[in-house]
Amino acid sequence: MRESSRRINLLSTLNSTKSYLEIGVETGGTFIEVEAEYKVGVDINFLFDTEALGNERVKFFRQPSDEFFSHNKYVFDLVFIDGLHTFEQTLRDFMNSLVFTHERSIIIIDDVFPSDVYSSLRGHFDAVGFRHQAGGSGHDWHGDVYKLIFFIHDFMPTLSYATINEGLNKQTVVWRENRKKFSPIFNDVEPISRLDYFSMLKNKEIMNFISEASLPSYIKLPDVRSR
């Protein structure tokens, strides 16, 4: 089982996930392995046959995530955000996901910690091209999604989060729980939007790294679902 789907299925046991939303499905590797009664995938370009897999309980929407959210009416127990790797788009996906989730929902954000300075560039071709020019190899691209974690840290005290610090890809898990020790670092969106890779490394404690195995005991969800 893939790293992402394994983690998602682990988290789904914490709130007995029935409804699942994935933004940025691409080849469907993660989506197919996720266990849920009702699953929705959103992507502008699916790289597999969605008609063969789609049914009353598995829905695919070939459109930008902004467009999907503009007409969605369903509430999800678990959301996986793996769309365009830019701060602005991931922020929109995250804020829209909050609208269509409930008190016991869990949101997972992918690509939150670049593997190197090239991976933190906002364009995929730039990340790969400049890395190769410098004598490196590989096609890693995380973009500047990491800025979203700094935004959540500084501006959303009613949300708790932790970042899994293992495997090939670090992922941040977010849930509704007031943070007792809320203390903004930047307290301004503008410097967060300009945060570069090296400044991120200097403040990487903001990521709140934990192990995957500790997730079940670390996450505290409300006992009652309100809607």
Phi, psi and omega per residue, in radians:
M1 nan 2.459 3.141
R2 -1.125 2.730 -3.124
E3 -0.987 -0.837 -3.094
S4 -1.146 -0.841 -3.104
S5 -1.148 -0.587 3.082
R6 -1.086 -0.784 -3.137
R7 -1.178 -0.719 3.141
I8 -1.089 -0.765 3.129
N9 -1.165 -0.567 3.049
L10 -1.132 -0.825 -3.132
L11 -1.155 -0.558 -3.108
S12 -1.130 -0.406 3.116
T13 -1.270 -0.345 -3.084
L14 -1.319 -0.518 3.135
N15 -2.191 0.307 3.124
S16 0.890 0.965 -3.080
T17 -0.942 2.251 3.023
K18 -1.986 -0.577 -3.092
S19 -2.086 2.302 -3.021
Y20 -2.309 2.354 3.076
L21 -2.123 2.306 3.066
E22 -2.154 2.146 3.118
I23 -1.819 1.989 -3.064
G24 1.657 1.313 -3.006
V25 -1.611 -0.679 3.132
E26 0.917 -1.868 -3.067
T27 -1.417 -0.206 3.096
G28 1.463 0.088 -3.095
G29 -0.986 -0.824 3.121
T30 -1.275 -0.833 -3.053
F31 -0.960 -0.803 -3.068
I32 -1.112 -0.585 -3.069
E33 -1.485 -0.186 3.135
V34 -1.302 2.358 -3.106
E35 -1.746 1.964 3.107
A36 -2.800 2.639 -3.127
E37 -1.189 -0.637 -3.099
Y38 -2.288 2.159 -3.079
K39 -2.257 2.422 3.114
V40 -2.232 2.257 3.083
G41 -2.044 2.367 -3.129
V42 -2.184 2.229 3.114
D43 -2.827 2.621 3.098
I44 -1.445 -0.260 -3.103
N45 -2.683 1.485 3.091
F46 -1.173 2.366 -3.129
L47 -1.821 0.669 3.063
F48 -2.790 2.999 -3.074
D49 -1.422 1.697 -3.106
T50 -1.251 -0.496 -3.132
E51 -1.141 -0.547 -3.136
A52 -1.262 -0.447 -3.077
L53 -1.810 -0.358 -3.059
G54 -1.287 2.520 3.063
N55 -2.784 -2.865 -3.105
E56 -1.127 -0.413 -3.094
R57 -1.889 -0.103 3.115
V58 -2.258 1.946 -3.056
K59 -2.043 2.471 3.090
F60 -2.167 2.384 3.118
F61 -2.166 1.941 3.138
R62 -1.543 1.487 -3.092
Q63 -2.911 2.845 3.056
P64 -1.048 2.582 -3.115
S65 -1.074 -0.591 3.105
D66 -1.043 -0.729 3.134
E67 -1.174 -0.709 3.109
F68 -1.033 -0.855 -3.104
F69 -1.126 -0.470 -3.101
S70 -1.184 -0.361 3.123
H71 -2.115 -0.067 -3.116
N72 -1.191 2.513 3.096
K73 -2.245 0.024 -3.063
Y74 -1.594 2.600 3.106
V75 -1.854 2.327 -3.024
F76 -1.927 2.535 3.083
D77 -1.431 -0.539 -3.079
L78 -2.552 2.345 -3.118
V79 -2.234 2.340 3.068
F80 -2.012 2.052 -3.106
I81 -1.788 1.953 -3.131
D82 -2.507 0.829 -3.103
G83 -1.600 -2.461 3.126
L84 -1.082 2.334 -2.999
H85 -1.513 0.942 3.047
T86 -2.156 2.661 -3.124
F87 -1.008 -0.827 -3.039
E88 -1.106 -0.827 -3.095
Q89 -1.222 -0.701 3.128
T90 -1.166 -0.602 3.058
L91 -1.096 -0.778 3.104
R92 -1.094 -0.769 3.118
D93 -1.060 -0.690 -3.130
F94 -1.188 -0.833 -3.117
M95 -1.128 -0.688 3.090
N96 -1.168 -0.635 3.107
S97 -1.112 -0.625 3.109
L98 -1.085 -0.598 3.134
V99 -1.143 -0.623 -3.038
F100 -1.886 0.621 3.020
T101 -2.320 3.075 -3.105
H102 -2.226 -3.041 -3.003
E103 -1.100 -0.439 -3.131
R104 -1.826 0.148 3.133
S105 -1.274 2.741 3.100
I106 -2.216 2.374 3.104
I107 -2.057 2.309 3.123
I108 -2.006 2.238 -3.133
I109 -1.920 2.169 -3.108
D110 -1.555 2.821 2.975
D111 1.061 0.745 -3.050
V112 -1.582 -0.142 -3.082
F113 -2.406 1.783 -3.101
P114 -1.006 2.507 -3.131
S115 -1.333 -0.398 3.052
D116 -2.808 3.136 -3.076
V117 -1.125 -0.569 3.141
Y118 -1.194 -0.663 3.137
S119 -1.135 -0.351 -3.113
S120 -1.482 -0.084 3.130
L121 -1.199 2.682 -3.000
R122 -1.382 -0.226 3.125
G123 -2.036 2.392 -3.116
H124 -1.108 -0.790 -3.113
F125 -1.127 -0.669 3.083
D126 -1.108 -0.763 -3.124
A127 -1.024 -0.846 -3.111
V128 -1.248 -0.776 -3.084
G129 -1.100 -0.867 -3.124
F130 -1.180 -0.591 3.083
R131 -1.104 -0.770 -3.138
H132 -1.193 -0.647 3.081
Q133 -1.084 -0.547 -3.132
A134 -1.470 0.037 3.113
G135 1.642 0.088 3.136
G136 -1.556 -3.085 3.124
S137 -2.502 3.012 3.123
G138 1.734 2.833 -3.082
H139 -2.105 0.409 3.138
D140 -1.016 2.373 3.031
W141 -2.636 2.001 3.112
H142 -1.939 -0.297 -3.104
G143 1.154 -2.715 -3.116
D144 -1.909 0.647 3.077
V145 -1.049 -0.492 -3.113
Y146 -0.955 -0.462 -3.140
K147 -1.095 -0.517 3.132
L148 -1.084 -0.642 3.136
I149 -1.156 -0.662 3.072
F150 -1.160 -0.642 3.086
F151 -1.118 -0.825 3.112
I152 -1.049 -0.758 -3.139
H153 -1.021 -0.755 -3.017
D154 -1.531 -0.426 -2.956
F155 -2.176 -0.045 -3.073
M156 -2.284 1.269 -3.080
P157 -1.197 -0.244 3.127
T158 -1.520 0.021 3.094
L159 -2.001 2.440 3.014
S160 -1.906 2.727 -3.109
Y161 -2.706 2.813 3.047
A162 -2.660 2.596 -3.117
T163 -1.972 2.192 3.136
I164 -1.270 2.056 -3.023
N165 -1.774 0.908 -3.111
E166 -2.538 2.841 3.015
G167 1.325 -2.935 -3.083
L168 -1.310 -0.436 -3.041
N169 -2.423 2.117 3.057
K170 -1.315 2.418 -3.139
Q171 -2.351 2.466 -3.121
T172 -1.779 2.301 3.125
V173 -1.842 2.281 -3.085
V174 -2.170 2.408 3.091
W175 -2.556 2.879 -3.089
R176 -1.487 1.811 3.042
E177 -2.767 2.198 -3.138
N178 -1.059 2.325 3.079
R179 -1.468 2.145 -3.089
K180 -1.221 -0.599 -3.108
K181 -1.908 1.300 -3.131
F182 -1.590 2.070 -3.119
S183 -2.558 1.704 -3.129
P184 -1.009 2.521 3.102
I185 -1.643 -0.905 -3.122
F186 -1.677 -0.678 3.118
N187 1.003 0.518 -3.124
D188 -2.802 2.283 -3.102
V189 -1.210 -0.590 -3.054
E190 -1.027 -0.886 3.107
P191 -1.150 -0.506 3.077
I192 -1.161 -0.698 -3.131
S193 -1.154 -0.420 -3.139
R194 -1.722 0.047 -3.067
L195 -1.069 2.133 3.136
D196 -1.676 3.098 -3.055
Y197 -1.010 -0.793 -3.054
F198 -1.271 -0.600 3.044
S199 -1.169 -0.618 3.068
M200 -1.081 -0.758 3.127
L201 -1.087 -0.673 3.137
K202 -1.128 -0.436 -3.113
N203 -2.043 0.494 -3.008
K204 -1.166 -0.232 3.073
E205 -1.095 -0.354 3.091
I206 -1.052 -0.482 -3.103
M207 -1.135 -0.408 -3.125
N208 0.973 1.153 -3.086
F209 -1.247 2.359 3.023
I210 -2.482 2.972 3.120
S211 -1.483 2.746 3.102
E212 -1.094 -0.679 -3.091
A213 -1.135 -0.444 -3.084
S214 -1.503 -0.102 -3.094
L215 -0.952 -0.859 -3.081
P216 -1.018 -0.602 -3.130
S217 -1.527 -0.323 -3.072
Y218 -1.495 -0.658 -3.057
I219 -1.447 2.200 3.113
K220 -2.008 2.011 -3.122
L221 -1.842 2.616 3.057
P222 -1.015 2.636 -3.110
D223 -1.301 -0.510 -3.008
V224 -2.063 2.285 3.029
R225 -1.454 2.247 -3.022
S226 -1.543 -0.278 3.125
R227 -2.678 nan nan
